[in-house]
Amino acid sequence: MNAMLERSNRDIAAAGMWQDQIKKILKAHEQGERNNAMLQDIKVLCICIIHTIRDPYCQEKMCEVAIHSDKLFAVDERSRAGRSMLPIFLRRLIFKSLQAFDDRLRALETMRQSDRGASGTSAARSL
């Protein structure tokens, strides 16, 4: 049981680290300029998180980040009016998904810490 909880904690820590990397990439490219290498980096990070965290809600939020990032950074030419507002809107959607992911990750961490405390208490009782 302890090994499973330790792995869960490592998974949460890794997912948090990868999420921070996504945020850094997004902040470094605030204009949403087309950059396929950077877009691939975001997609790889999202995939790593999806395969690490087995929570459907977290996986959904990372899928949203990947989809919106694809639209933001790999968009074709658009009309002048669309070009000015769409990147702002997409960035907001991405950061909203990242915040929801972060909130859920914190909740999972809290639940796992509670489980660890409960398993420690029951182990102490059995001694």
N, C-alpha and C positions, 0 to 999 in steps of 0.2 A: 504493500500500500504506500509506504514512504517513497519508494522508487518512482511510483506513478505520480505522486504529488510533486516530487522534485522535477520530473520531466515536464509536467504541466507548468511549473513555475519557470523553467528554462524556456519553454515554448512561448509563454507570455512575454518574457523579457526579450526574446529574439524578435517577436512580432512588434513589440514597442520600438525596438531599435530600427527595424526596417521601416516602420511608419515614420519615424523621425527622418530617415533618409529621404523618403518621398516628400516630406514637407520641405526639406532643404533644397531638393531639386526644384520644387514648385516656386519657392521663394527666389531662387537664383534665376528663374526664367519667368519673371512676372508679366512680361509682355505677351507670353503665349506664342512666341515665335516658333515657326516650324523647325523641329529638331528631332529627327527620327532616332538618333542614338539615345538621346535623353528620354524619349518616349518609351523606347525599349527597356531602359533601366527601370522606369516606373512600372511597366508591365511585369518585368521579372520580379521586382520587389512585391508586387501584389500577388503574384502566383506563389511566391515563397510563403507569404502570410496565409494565403488560402490553404496551402498544404500543411502548414504548421498548426494553425488554430482550427480545430474541428467544430467550431461554433457556427451554425448556419447564418446567424445574424451578422457576425463578423465577416464571414465569407461574402455575404451579399454586399456589405459596405465596400469591401475591397474590389468586388466586381464593378460597383458603381464608380469607384475611383479610376479604375482602368478604362472603363467606357468613356467617362467624361474627359479623361486625360487624352485619350485618342482623338476625341472631337476638338479639344483645345489645341493640341500641338501638331496635329496632322491634317488640319482642315485645308480644303482647297480654297481658291479665290472666292470671295463673297462680295456682295454689294457693299458699298462704303458704309451705309447705315448699319448693316448687320455686323460688319467687322468691328465697329466701335463698341457695341453692347454685348455681343456673344461671348467674347473672352472673359469679361467681368462676371457674367452670369455663370459660365462654366467653372470658373475658379471658385465662385461661391458654393456651387454644388459639390465640388471636390472637397473643399475644406469642411463643408457640412457633413459629408460622408466620413471624412477623417475624424471629425469630432465625435460623431456617433460611434465610430469604431473605438475610439479612445475611451469613451464612456463605458462601453460594453466590456472592453478589456479590463478596465479598473474593477468593474463589477465581478468579472470572472476571477480576478486576482483576489478580491475580498472573499468570494465564496470558497476559493481554494484554501485561503488562509484559515477560514472558519472550519473547513473540513480537516485541515491539519491539526487545529486545536482540538477538535472533537475526537480525532483518531488518537491523539496524544493522551487525552483524558481517559478514553476507553482502554488504552494500553496500560495506563497507570493503574486503573481499577483491576485489571486482570492479574497484576503482580501481586 
